Amino acid sequence: MGIASLRERIEQGVRRTREAWFGRAAGLFQGPALSAATWEELEETLIAADVGVATTDALLEQARRRLEGRREGLGPLAALGALKEEMVSLLGPGDERVKGLLEPDRGRPGPLAVLVMGVNGSGKTTSIAKLARYYQAQGRQVILGAADTFRAAGIEQLEVWGHRLGIPVVAHRHGGDPAAVAFDTFQAGKARGADVVIIDTAGRLHTKTPLMEELKKVRRVLGRLDPEAPHAVLLVLDASTGQNGLAQARAFTEALGCHGAIVAKLDGTAKGGVLFSIRRELGLPVLFVGTGETAEDLAPFDAREFVEALFEERGQDTAQRDGGA
């Protein structure tokens, strides 16, 4: 995906958030000076965009620290540059290391095993299809595993996507053992020389077995086939649920050690500021964002492009010249 295409997709994803909140925040930096009231209004605007109270406080405090002792003081352009740099700094660290986990390694004895989890309704299965298409576009051979066996339409939904994309789907009967599906998916990938296997998992179980224990079992089974598997564990989060989705997501990250997040439905919400809380409160780097309805509408996350798109200053370096850190 070219740089221009990436910018366009991220811009498309954040349009509603920018128009509702961050465009208003950018407007606060247009005056000749920043007052205490302006900082308060900025704080309210960021919280309304679902950045979160604690994360907003941390961002503004760090932005002010960047400005301490500088000749331009609290001038608007300096303040905007400092805030944007803090946002990029918060979102960015760790991304490259985690993205490396998602690169198929032909020296590996088996396929790259990607385990995807998230609560039902988060856009998990559709995000898996988009991730599969992402690899497909790189010329990679992909196999999908329908281990969300307890949801009535879970298997069928993944099979429909597999048919559309021309990607094999390993599936068992409804209500079957998810770990057995994961086992068969990895083995099929190894036997067929696939580069990547992506395994869908349950977001809720209709049995007496606790969900997290079932998911841990899936991890253990994959680990028996390859001590390093699953090589990447991704959590899908619905951007439109904002702060309300973080509590559920925290249970997944604490129990299963996720490597990164796919943020779905970013284009459908005005509260995209939740990405900052995902990074700060869950410790998860955002790796991909969903930017539309089709299989191609998944953009690799770039922290700087995201922040610039929020303030609609892509391609402009004025703030960085006058106030960037």
C-alpha positions as CSV (number, residue, x, y, z in Angstrom):
1,M,0.0,0.0,0.0
2,G,1.5,3.3,-1.0
3,I,1.9,6.3,1.3
4,A,-0.8,8.3,-0.5
5,S,-3.2,5.4,-0.2
6,L,-2.4,4.9,3.5
7,R,-3.0,8.6,4.2
8,E,-6.3,8.6,2.3
9,R,-7.6,5.6,4.3
10,I,-6.6,6.9,7.7
11,E,-8.1,10.3,6.8
12,Q,-11.3,8.5,5.8
13,G,-11.3,6.6,9.1
14,V,-10.9,9.6,11.3
15,R,-13.2,12.0,9.4
16,R,-16.1,11.8,11.8
17,T,-13.9,12.2,14.8
18,R,-12.1,15.2,13.3
19,E,-15.3,16.9,12.2
20,A,-17.0,16.4,15.6
21,W,-14.1,17.1,18.0
22,F,-10.5,17.5,16.8
23,G,-11.4,20.1,14.2
24,R,-12.8,22.1,17.2
25,A,-9.6,21.4,19.2
26,A,-7.4,22.6,16.3
27,G,-9.5,25.8,16.2
28,L,-8.4,26.6,19.8
29,F,-4.9,27.1,18.5
30,Q,-5.8,29.8,16.0
31,G,-5.8,32.7,18.4
32,P,-2.9,35.0,19.3
33,A,-2.4,33.3,22.7
34,L,-3.6,30.4,24.9
35,S,-5.3,31.2,28.1
36,A,-6.1,28.9,31.1
37,A,-9.7,28.8,29.8
38,T,-8.5,27.6,26.4
39,W,-6.6,24.7,28.0
40,E,-9.7,23.8,29.9
41,E,-11.8,23.8,26.8
42,L,-9.2,21.7,25.1
43,E,-9.4,19.2,27.9
44,E,-13.2,19.0,27.6
45,T,-12.9,18.5,23.9
46,L,-10.5,15.6,24.1
47,I,-12.5,13.9,26.8
48,A,-15.6,14.3,24.6
49,A,-13.7,12.6,21.8
50,D,-13.3,9.6,24.1
51,V,-9.6,10.1,24.7
52,G,-10.4,9.4,28.4
53,V,-10.0,11.6,31.5
54,A,-6.7,10.0,32.7
55,T,-5.2,9.9,29.2
56,T,-6.2,13.5,28.5
57,D,-4.7,14.7,31.7
58,A,-1.4,12.9,30.9
59,L,-1.3,14.3,27.4
60,L,-1.9,17.9,28.4
61,E,0.6,17.7,31.3
62,Q,3.3,16.3,29.1
63,A,2.6,18.9,26.4
64,R,2.9,21.7,28.9
65,R,6.2,20.2,30.1
66,R,7.5,20.3,26.5
67,L,6.9,24.0,26.5
68,E,8.6,24.8,29.8
69,G,11.5,27.2,29.3
70,R,11.0,27.7,25.6
71,R,11.3,31.2,24.2
72,E,8.0,30.9,22.4
73,G,6.3,29.9,25.7
74,L,2.7,29.0,25.4
75,G,2.1,30.3,21.9
76,P,-0.6,28.5,20.0
77,L,1.6,26.9,17.3
78,A,4.1,25.8,19.9
79,A,1.3,24.3,22.0
80,L,-0.2,22.5,19.1
81,G,3.1,21.1,18.0
82,A,3.8,19.9,21.6
83,L,0.4,18.2,21.9
84,K,0.7,16.5,18.6
85,E,4.2,15.2,19.5
86,E,2.9,13.8,22.8
87,M,0.1,12.1,20.9
88,V,2.5,10.5,18.5
89,S,4.9,9.5,21.3
90,L,2.0,7.8,23.2
91,L,0.7,5.9,20.2
92,G,4.0,5.0,18.6
93,P,6.5,3.2,20.9
94,G,6.5,-0.6,20.3
95,D,4.7,-0.6,17.0
96,E,7.6,-1.7,14.9
97,R,8.6,-4.5,17.2
98,V,5.0,-5.9,17.2
99,K,4.5,-5.4,13.5
100,G,7.6,-7.6,13.0
101,L,5.7,-10.4,14.7
102,L,3.1,-10.2,11.9
103,E,5.7,-10.8,9.1
104,P,5.6,-14.4,7.7
105,D,9.1,-16.0,8.2
106,R,9.9,-18.5,5.5
107,G,12.6,-19.9,7.7
108,R,9.9,-21.0,10.2
109,P,9.0,-24.7,10.1
110,G,5.3,-23.9,9.9
111,P,3.0,-21.0,9.0
112,L,2.7,-17.8,10.9
113,A,-0.1,-18.4,13.4
114,V,-2.2,-15.4,14.2
115,L,-4.8,-15.7,16.9
116,V,-7.6,-13.1,16.8
117,M,-10.0,-12.5,19.7
118,G,-12.5,-9.9,20.8
119,V,-16.1,-9.7,22.2
120,N,-18.9,-10.7,19.9
121,G,-20.2,-7.8,17.8
122,S,-16.8,-6.0,17.8
123,G,-16.2,-6.7,14.1
124,K,-13.8,-9.5,14.8
125,T,-14.7,-11.9,12.0
126,T,-14.9,-9.1,9.4
127,S,-11.5,-7.8,10.6
128,I,-10.1,-11.3,10.2
129,A,-11.3,-11.3,6.6
130,K,-9.6,-7.9,6.1
131,L,-6.4,-9.1,7.6
132,A,-6.5,-12.1,5.3
133,R,-6.9,-9.9,2.3
134,Y,-4.0,-7.8,3.6
135,Y,-1.8,-10.8,3.4
136,Q,-3.3,-12.0,0.2
137,A,-2.4,-8.7,-1.5
138,Q,1.2,-9.4,-0.5
139,G,1.1,-12.7,-2.4
140,R,0.8,-14.7,0.8
141,Q,-1.1,-18.0,1.0
142,V,-3.6,-17.8,3.9
143,I,-5.8,-20.3,5.6
144,L,-8.6,-19.4,8.1
145,G,-9.7,-21.3,11.1
146,A,-13.3,-21.0,12.3
147,A,-12.7,-21.6,16.1
148,D,-15.6,-19.4,17.1
149,T,-17.7,-22.6,17.3
150,F,-20.2,-21.5,20.0
151,R,-21.7,-18.5,18.1
152,A,-24.6,-19.5,15.8
153,A,-23.4,-17.7,12.8
154,G,-19.7,-17.6,13.6
155,I,-18.6,-20.5,11.4
156,E,-20.9,-19.5,8.5
157,Q,-19.8,-15.9,8.5
158,L,-16.1,-16.8,8.2
159,E,-16.9,-19.4,5.5
160,V,-18.8,-16.7,3.5
161,W,-15.7,-14.4,3.7
162,G,-13.4,-17.3,2.7
163,H,-15.5,-18.0,-0.4
164,R,-15.5,-14.3,-1.4
165,L,-11.7,-14.2,-1.1
166,G,-10.9,-17.6,-2.4
167,I,-9.3,-18.6,1.0
168,P,-9.7,-22.1,2.5
169,V,-11.5,-22.2,5.9
170,V,-11.0,-25.0,8.4
171,A,-14.2,-25.6,10.3
172,H,-15.8,-28.2,12.6
173,R,-19.4,-28.6,13.6
174,H,-21.3,-25.9,15.6
175,G,-20.5,-26.3,19.3
176,G,-17.2,-28.2,18.6
177,D,-13.9,-27.8,20.4
178,P,-12.2,-24.6,19.4
179,A,-8.8,-26.0,20.3
180,A,-9.3,-28.8,17.9
181,V,-10.2,-26.3,15.1
182,A,-7.0,-24.4,15.9
183,F,-5.0,-27.6,15.8
184,D,-6.4,-28.7,12.5
185,T,-6.0,-25.2,11.0
186,F,-2.3,-25.1,11.9
187,Q,-1.7,-28.6,10.6
188,A,-3.5,-27.8,7.3
189,G,-1.4,-24.7,6.9
190,K,1.8,-26.7,7.5
191,A,0.7,-29.4,5.1
192,R,-0.3,-27.0,2.3
193,G,2.7,-24.8,2.7
194,A,0.6,-21.8,3.7
195,D,2.4,-18.6,4.8
196,V,-0.2,-17.6,7.4
197,V,-3.1,-19.1,9.4
198,I,-5.5,-16.8,11.0
199,I,-7.7,-18.3,13.7
200,D,-11.0,-16.8,14.8
201,T,-12.0,-17.4,18.4
202,A,-15.1,-17.1,20.6
203,G,-16.0,-13.8,22.1
204,R,-18.5,-15.4,24.4
205,L,-19.3,-19.1,25.3
206,H,-22.7,-20.6,25.9
207,T,-21.2,-23.4,28.1
208,K,-20.0,-23.7,31.7
209,T,-16.4,-23.4,30.5
210,P,-15.2,-19.9,31.2
211,L,-14.2,-18.1,28.0
212,M,-10.7,-17.2,29.1
213,E,-9.9,-20.8,30.0
214,E,-11.1,-22.0,26.6
215,L,-8.9,-19.4,24.9
216,K,-5.9,-20.4,27.0
217,K,-6.5,-24.0,25.9
218,V,-6.3,-22.9,22.3
219,R,-3.0,-21.2,23.0
220,R,-1.6,-24.3,24.7
221,V,-2.6,-26.6,21.8
222,L,-0.9,-24.3,19.2
223,G,2.1,-24.2,21.5
224,R,2.4,-28.0,21.3
225,L,2.6,-27.7,17.5
226,D,5.2,-24.9,17.5
227,P,6.7,-23.7,20.8
228,E,6.5,-20.1,19.6
229,A,2.8,-20.3,18.4
230,P,0.6,-18.4,18.4
231,H,3.2,-16.0,16.9
232,A,0.8,-13.0,17.2
233,V,-2.3,-12.5,19.4
234,L,-4.5,-9.7,18.2
235,L,-7.4,-8.1,20.0
236,V,-10.2,-6.5,17.9
237,L,-11.9,-3.5,19.5
238,D,-15.0,-1.7,18.3
239,A,-14.1,2.0,18.1
240,S,-17.7,3.0,18.5
241,T,-18.0,1.5,22.0
242,G,-15.3,3.9,23.1
243,Q,-14.4,3.8,26.8
244,N,-17.1,1.2,27.5
245,G,-15.2,-1.4,25.5
246,L,-12.0,-1.0,27.4
247,A,-13.1,-3.0,30.5
248,Q,-14.0,-6.0,28.4
249,A,-10.8,-5.7,26.4
250,R,-8.7,-5.5,29.6
251,A,-9.9,-9.0,30.5
252,F,-8.5,-10.4,27.3
253,T,-5.2,-8.6,27.5
254,E,-4.6,-9.6,31.2
255,A,-5.5,-13.2,30.6
256,L,-4.0,-13.9,27.3
257,G,-1.1,-11.5,26.7
258,C,-2.2,-9.8,23.5
259,H,0.4,-8.2,21.2
260,G,-1.6,-5.5,19.6
261,A,-5.0,-4.2,18.6
262,I,-7.1,-4.0,15.4
263,V,-9.6,-1.1,15.9
264,A,-12.7,-1.8,13.9
265,K,-15.4,0.6,12.7
266,L,-13.2,3.7,13.2
267,D,-14.9,5.3,10.2
268,G,-18.3,4.9,11.8
269,T,-17.7,6.8,15.0
270,A,-16.9,10.3,16.2
271,K,-15.1,9.0,19.2
272,G,-11.8,7.8,17.6
273,G,-9.9,9.4,20.5
274,V,-10.3,6.0,22.3
275,L,-7.1,4.8,20.4
276,F,-5.1,6.9,22.9
277,S,-6.7,5.1,25.8
278,I,-6.2,1.7,24.2
279,R,-2.4,2.4,24.1
280,R,-2.1,4.0,27.6
281,E,-4.6,1.9,29.6
282,L,-4.3,-1.5,27.9
283,G,-0.6,-1.2,26.9
284,L,-1.5,-2.3,23.4
285,P,-0.1,-0.7,20.2
286,V,-2.7,-0.2,17.6
287,L,-1.6,-2.1,14.5
288,F,-4.5,-1.8,12.1
289,V,-7.7,0.3,11.8
290,G,-10.8,-0.5,9.9
291,T,-11.7,2.3,7.5
292,G,-14.7,1.0,5.6
293,E,-17.0,-1.9,4.6
294,T,-14.9,-3.8,2.0
295,A,-12.2,-6.4,2.5
296,E,-9.6,-3.8,1.4
297,D,-10.6,-1.3,4.1
298,L,-8.0,-2.1,6.6
299,A,-5.1,0.3,7.0
300,P,-1.8,-0.4,8.8
301,F,-1.7,2.0,11.6
302,D,0.8,4.9,11.5
303,A,0.8,7.1,14.6
304,R,2.0,10.3,12.9
305,E,-0.4,10.0,10.0
306,F,-3.3,9.4,12.4
307,V,-2.5,12.4,14.5
308,E,-2.0,14.7,11.5
309,A,-5.2,13.5,10.0
310,L,-7.1,14.2,13.2
311,F,-6.0,17.9,13.1
312,E,-6.3,18.0,9.3
313,E,-2.8,19.3,8.8
314,R,-1.4,16.6,6.6
315,G,1.4,17.9,4.4
316,Q,1.8,21.0,6.4
317,D,4.9,21.6,8.5
318,T,4.0,24.9,10.0
319,A,3.3,23.6,13.5
320,Q,6.5,21.6,13.5
321,R,8.6,24.6,12.4
322,D,7.1,26.9,14.9
323,G,6.3,24.6,17.8
324,G,7.1,20.9,17.0
325,A,9.4,19.2,19.4
